[in-house]
């Protein structure tokens, strides 16, 4: 009986050690690497999985779009010589 309880104690001690390691290692690694912003940035730059293309030109603002639409209407009027019919989608009234 004494031999069995000693074995249970060893098994339990080993399980407690494994659990403590399982919990403490990620916490320790987080503190070491994520607490220092330079370390974290270096790690992120080293393992770049997604590389985004450079940003393109910004789309025109609403005011600029109105100017562009008016310029296109004037060009259309000048080239055809008649007033455009219908709505801006081109359907007849």
N, CA, C and O atoms as a DFTB+ gen file, in Angstrom:
372 C
 N C O
     1  1       0.830      -1.195       0.000
     2  2       0.000       0.000       0.000
     3  2       0.871       1.255       0.000
     4  3       0.554       2.240      -0.666
     5  1       1.963       1.212       0.746
     6  2       2.858       2.362       0.800
     7  2       3.537       2.588      -0.540
     8  3       3.782       3.729      -0.930
     9  1       3.843       1.500      -1.250
    10  2       4.487       1.595      -2.557
    11  2       3.545       2.234      -3.585
    12  3       3.986       3.029      -4.415
    13  1       2.265       1.896      -3.537
    14  2       1.277       2.430      -4.462
    15  2       1.052       3.919      -4.224
    16  3       0.931       4.682      -5.182
    17  1       0.995       4.343      -2.972
    18  2       0.780       5.767      -2.701
    19  2       1.990       6.596      -3.115
    20  3       1.837       7.741      -3.538
    21  1       3.188       6.033      -2.999
    22  2       4.403       6.747      -3.432
    23  2       4.380       6.908      -4.959
    24  3       4.800       7.941      -5.479
    25  1       3.897       5.903      -5.664
    26  2       3.812       5.966      -7.117
    27  2       2.771       7.005      -7.536
    28  3       3.002       7.771      -8.472
    29  1       1.633       7.034      -6.852
    30  2       0.606       8.036      -7.137
    31  2       1.155       9.443      -6.910
    32  3       0.865      10.362      -7.677
    33  1       1.946       9.602      -5.854
    34  2       2.548      10.897      -5.552
    35  2       3.457      11.331      -6.699
    36  3       3.425      12.496      -7.096
    37  1       4.267      10.420      -7.240
    38  2       5.174      10.741      -8.355
    39  2       4.390      11.117      -9.606
    40  3       4.715      12.083     -10.297
    41  1       3.346      10.330      -9.883
    42  2       2.531      10.607     -11.063
    43  2       1.870      11.978     -10.927
    44  3       1.871      12.769     -11.871
    45  1       1.312      12.254      -9.757
    46  2       0.665      13.537      -9.523
    47  2       1.675      14.683      -9.607
    48  3       1.375      15.727     -10.186
    49  1       2.858      14.499      -9.041
    50  2       3.898      15.533      -9.082
    51  2       4.312      15.810     -10.529
    52  3       4.512      16.963     -10.910
    53  1       4.440      14.754     -11.330
    54  2       4.817      14.927     -12.732
    55  2       3.716      15.675     -13.488
    56  3       4.015      16.544     -14.307
    57  1       2.459      15.351     -13.227
    58  2       1.344      16.035     -13.889
    59  2       1.284      17.504     -13.492
    60  3       1.008      18.358     -14.335
    61  1       1.537      17.810     -12.235
    62  2       1.566      19.198     -11.774
    63  2       2.703      19.944     -12.466
    64  3       2.528      21.089     -12.883
    65  1       3.862      19.307     -12.591
    66  2       5.003      19.934     -13.274
    67  2       4.674      20.187     -14.746
    68  3       4.968      21.264     -15.266
    69  1       4.067      19.205     -15.424
    70  2       3.716      19.368     -16.832
    71  2       2.703      20.497     -17.014
    72  3       2.824      21.305     -17.935
    73  1       1.714      20.548     -16.140
    74  2       0.711      21.610     -16.242
    75  2       1.342      22.980     -15.990
    76  3       1.049      23.940     -16.703
    77  1       2.197      23.071     -14.989
    78  2       2.867      24.342     -14.682
    79  2       3.723      24.791     -15.864
    80  3       3.765      25.977     -16.191
    81  1       4.400      23.849     -16.499
    82  2       5.214      24.176     -17.678
    83  2       4.314      24.628     -18.824
    84  3       4.610      25.609     -19.507
    85  1       3.222      23.911     -19.028
    86  2       2.269      24.219     -20.101
    87  2       1.706      25.629     -19.948
    88  3       1.481      26.319     -20.943
    89  1       1.482      26.054     -18.728
    90  2       0.913      27.382     -18.482
    91  2       1.998      28.456     -18.461
    92  3       1.795      29.546     -18.997
    93  1       3.134      28.167     -17.856
    94  2       4.141      29.215     -17.637
    95  2       4.973      29.528     -18.877
    96  3       5.374      30.679     -19.048
    97  1       5.251      28.566     -19.745
    98  2       6.098      28.841     -20.916
    99  2       5.459      29.879     -21.840
   100  3       6.145      30.830     -22.211
   101  1       4.188      29.755     -22.233
   102  2       3.612      30.805     -23.091
   103  2       3.581      32.183     -22.423
   104  3       3.793      33.203     -23.079
   105  1       3.315      32.203     -21.116
   106  2       3.308      33.484     -20.404
   107  2       4.705      34.088     -20.421
   108  3       4.861      35.280     -20.683
   109  1       5.708      33.286     -20.146
   110  2       7.090      33.757     -20.146
   111  2       7.482      34.271     -21.538
   112  3       8.088      35.336     -21.656
   113  1       7.142      33.524     -22.581
   114  2       7.495      33.937     -23.948
   115  2       6.780      35.232     -24.328
   116  3       7.354      36.079     -25.013
   117  1       5.548      35.387     -23.895
   118  2       4.816      36.617     -24.174
   119  2       5.473      37.800     -23.501
   120  3       5.626      38.860     -24.108
   121  1       5.860      37.629     -22.261
   122  2       6.505      38.720     -21.528
   123  2       7.834      39.078     -22.179
   124  3       8.144      40.257     -22.344
   125  1       8.615      38.079     -22.547
   126  2       9.945      38.332     -23.119
   127  2       9.840      39.013     -24.481
   128  3      10.551      39.983     -24.742
   129  1       8.959      38.514     -25.352
   130  2       8.942      39.022     -26.724
   131  2       7.934      40.145     -26.960
   132  3       8.229      41.078     -27.707
   133  1       6.770      40.081     -26.350
   134  2       5.732      41.067     -26.652
   135  2       5.822      42.306     -25.769
   136  3       5.273      43.348     -26.126
   137  1       6.493      42.221     -24.640
   138  2       6.583      43.381     -23.756
   139  2       7.511      44.448     -24.334
   140  3       7.360      45.631     -24.030
   141  1       8.460      44.039     -25.156
   142  2       9.394      44.977     -25.771
   143  2       8.924      45.240     -27.210
   144  3       8.992      44.335     -28.042
   145  1       8.458      46.436     -27.519
   146  2       7.918      46.722     -28.857
   147  2       8.921      46.484     -29.988
   148  3       8.531      46.081     -31.084
   149  1      10.207      46.731     -29.730
   150  2      11.197      46.515     -30.789
   151  2      11.299      45.031     -31.133
   152  3      11.385      44.663     -32.304
   153  1      11.289      44.179     -30.101
   154  2      11.330      42.728     -30.344
   155  2      10.116      42.295     -31.143
   156  3      10.239      41.557     -32.120
   157  1       8.956      42.749     -30.733
   158  2       7.728      42.356     -31.397
   159  2       7.727      42.799     -32.854
   160  3       7.339      42.030     -33.734
   161  1       8.151      44.011     -33.113
   162  2       8.189      44.511     -34.488
   163  2       9.187      43.724     -35.333
   164  3       8.911      43.417     -36.492
   165  1      10.350      43.396     -34.757
   166  2      11.351      42.614     -35.487
   167  2      10.809      41.230     -35.836
   168  3      11.042      40.734     -36.938
   169  1      10.103      40.616     -34.922
   170  2       9.534      39.290     -35.178
   171  2       8.470      39.371     -36.269
   172  3       8.421      38.520     -37.157
   173  1       7.627      40.386     -36.204
   174  2       6.572      40.536     -37.211
   175  2       7.183      40.783     -38.587
   176  3       6.719      40.213     -39.575
   177  1       8.205      41.614     -38.667
   178  2       8.848      41.889     -39.957
   179  2       9.559      40.656     -40.498
   180  3       9.611      40.447     -41.710
   181  1      10.102      39.847     -39.608
   182  2      10.825      38.646     -40.035
   183  2       9.875      37.614     -40.643
   184  3      10.253      36.904     -41.575
   185  1       8.668      37.524     -40.136
   186  2       7.722      36.512     -40.595
   187  2       6.535      37.147     -41.305
   188  3       5.385      36.889     -40.949
   189  1       6.807      37.970     -42.300
   190  2       5.733      38.597     -43.064
   191  2       5.130      37.558     -43.992
   192  3       5.776      37.106     -44.937
   193  1       3.890      37.182     -43.718
   194  2       3.231      36.204     -44.563
   195  2       2.416      36.888     -45.649
   196  3       2.302      36.365     -46.757
   197  1       1.852      38.042     -45.346
   198  2       1.039      38.764     -46.313
   199  2       1.792      40.020     -46.709
   200  3       2.137      40.845     -45.863
   201  1       2.045      40.157     -48.004
   202  2       2.707      41.350     -48.516
   203  2       1.675      42.099     -49.346
   204  3       1.242      41.628     -50.398
   205  1       1.293      43.258     -48.863
   206  2       0.273      44.046     -49.544
   207  2       0.911      44.892     -50.636
   208  3       2.034      45.371     -50.476
   209  1       0.201      45.079     -51.747
   210  2       0.747      45.937     -52.808
   211  2       0.748      47.389     -52.337
   212  3       0.026      47.746     -51.406
   213  1       1.557      48.220     -52.982
   214  2       1.568      49.636     -52.587
   215  2       0.202      50.273     -52.840
   216  3      -0.548      49.853     -53.721
   217  1      -0.094      51.285     -52.052
   218  2      -1.395      51.951     -52.151
   219  2      -1.467      52.745     -53.441
   220  3      -0.524      53.443     -53.811
   221  1      -2.588      52.631     -54.113
   222  2      -2.802      53.345     -55.368
   223  2      -3.323      54.746     -55.107
   224  3      -3.451      55.172     -53.959
   225  1      -3.622      55.453     -56.181
   226  2      -4.155      56.812     -56.010
   227  2      -5.530      56.777     -55.359
   228  3      -6.292      55.830     -55.554
   229  1      -5.839      57.798     -54.596
   230  2      -7.133      57.869     -53.919
   231  2      -8.215      58.217     -54.939
   232  3      -7.950      58.963     -55.881
   233  1      -9.432      57.689     -54.768
   234  2     -10.516      58.029     -55.690
   235  2     -10.915      59.491     -55.517
   236  3     -10.684      60.079     -54.461
   237  1     -11.511      60.074     -56.549
   238  2     -11.903      61.480     -56.434
   239  2     -13.002      61.678     -55.399
   240  3     -13.809      60.783     -55.146
   241  1     -13.017      62.868     -54.808
   242  2     -14.056      63.197     -53.823
   243  2     -15.369      63.444     -54.556
   244  3     -15.403      63.487     -55.786
   245  1     -16.445      63.606     -53.797
   246  2     -17.758      63.839     -54.397
   247  2     -17.760      65.127     -55.228
   248  3     -18.352      65.186     -56.306
   249  1     -17.095      66.143     -54.710
   250  2     -17.026      67.425     -55.425
   251  2     -16.261      67.259     -56.746
   252  3     -16.675      67.777     -57.783
   253  1     -15.155      66.537     -56.692
   254  2     -14.359      66.305     -57.901
   255  2     -15.139      65.445     -58.905
   256  3     -15.029      65.653     -60.114
   257  1     -15.928      64.480     -58.408
   258  2     -16.730      63.638     -59.301
   259  2     -17.773      64.475     -60.034
   260  3     -18.016      64.268     -61.223
   261  1     -18.392      65.427     -59.321
   262  2     -19.382      66.299     -59.972
   263  2     -18.732      67.101     -61.101
   264  3     -19.310      67.264     -62.176
   265  1     -17.526      67.595     -60.841
   266  2     -16.807      68.363     -61.866
   267  2     -16.516      67.474     -63.073
   268  3     -16.674      67.908     -64.213
   269  1     -16.091      66.234     -62.830
   270  2     -15.778      65.301     -63.914
   271  2     -17.036      64.978     -64.721
   272  3     -16.995      64.946     -65.951
   273  1     -18.156      64.739     -64.030
   274  2     -19.407      64.411     -64.714
   275  2     -19.862      65.595     -65.559
   276  3     -20.277      65.418     -66.705
   277  1     -19.787      66.790     -65.004
   278  2     -20.183      67.986     -65.775
   279  2     -19.287      68.161     -66.998
   280  3     -19.774      68.510     -68.073
   281  1     -17.991      67.923     -66.848
   282  2     -17.071      68.042     -67.983
   283  2     -17.418      67.015     -69.052
   284  3     -17.373      67.322     -70.244
   285  1     -17.761      65.805     -68.639
   286  2     -18.140      64.772     -69.615
   287  2     -19.445      65.134     -70.318
   288  3     -19.596      64.895     -71.516
   289  1     -20.391      65.712     -69.569
   290  2     -21.656      66.150     -70.197
   291  2     -21.397      67.230     -71.237
   292  3     -21.966      67.199     -72.329
   293  1     -20.534      68.187     -70.896
   294  2     -20.219      69.264     -71.836
   295  2     -19.547      68.719     -73.085
   296  3     -19.837      69.165     -74.195
   297  1     -18.648      67.751     -72.908
   298  2     -17.982      67.138     -74.064
   299  2     -19.009      66.451     -74.948
   300  3     -18.954      66.558     -76.174
   301  1     -19.952      65.742     -74.321
   302  2     -20.976      65.026     -75.084
   303  2     -21.856      66.011     -75.833
   304  3     -22.208      65.772     -76.989
   305  1     -22.222      67.133     -75.181
   306  2     -23.025      68.173     -75.836
   307  2     -22.282      68.763     -77.019
   308  3     -22.860      68.962     -78.088
   309  1     -21.007      69.040     -76.830
   310  2     -20.217      69.655     -77.894
   311  2     -20.055      68.715     -79.084
   312  3     -20.057      69.160     -80.232
   313  1     -19.915      67.415     -78.816
   314  2     -19.669      66.478     -79.916
   315  2     -20.953      66.143     -80.673
   316  3     -20.902      65.924     -81.883
   317  1     -22.107      66.099     -79.993
   318  2     -23.352      65.727     -80.676
   319  2     -24.161      66.943     -81.098
   320  3     -24.898      66.881     -82.082
   321  1     -24.038      68.039     -80.379
   322  2     -24.785      69.244     -80.717
   323  2     -26.213      69.231     -80.198
   324  3     -26.944      70.197     -80.417
   325  1     -26.630      68.192     -79.530
   326  2     -27.995      68.151     -78.988
   327  2     -27.940      67.905     -77.486
   328  3     -26.930      67.459     -76.941
   329  1     -29.067      68.214     -76.831
   330  2     -29.137      68.011     -75.383
   331  2     -29.322      66.526     -75.091
   332  3     -30.046      65.842     -75.814
   333  1     -28.668      66.012     -74.027
   334  2     -28.868      64.604     -73.669
   335  2     -30.281      64.383     -73.173
   336  3     -30.820      65.214     -72.440
   337  1     -30.898      63.257     -73.569
   338  2     -32.257      62.943     -73.163
   339  2     -32.212      61.942     -72.009
   340  3     -31.248      61.197     -71.835
   341  1     -33.295      61.954     -71.228
   342  2     -33.449      60.959     -70.168
   343  2     -32.672      61.311     -68.913
   344  3     -32.202      62.434     -68.728
   345  1     -32.560      60.313     -68.069
   346  2     -31.862      60.501     -66.802
   347  2     -30.383      60.279     -67.006
   348  3     -29.927      60.011     -68.117
   349  1     -29.661      60.390     -65.951
   350  2     -28.202      60.199     -66.054
   351  2     -27.848      58.750     -66.375
   352  3     -26.717      58.471     -66.773
   353  1     -28.809      57.805     -66.207
   354  2     -28.555      56.420     -66.574
   355  2     -28.791      56.183     -68.064
   356  3     -28.458      55.121     -68.591
   357  1     -29.355      57.155     -68.724
   358  2     -29.520      57.050     -70.165
   359  2     -30.894      56.558     -70.600
   360  3     -31.119      56.402     -71.801
   361  1     -31.821      56.307     -69.684
   362  2     -33.148      55.843     -70.094
   363  2     -34.019      57.033     -70.456
   364  3     -33.869      58.117     -69.891
   365  1     -34.919      56.831     -71.391
   366  2     -35.785      57.931     -71.851
   367  2     -36.895      58.200     -70.844
   368  3     -37.323      57.308     -70.112
   369  1     -37.359      59.473     -70.823
   370  2     -38.449      59.859     -69.913
   371  2     -39.778      59.610     -70.542
   372  3     -40.811      59.874     -69.927
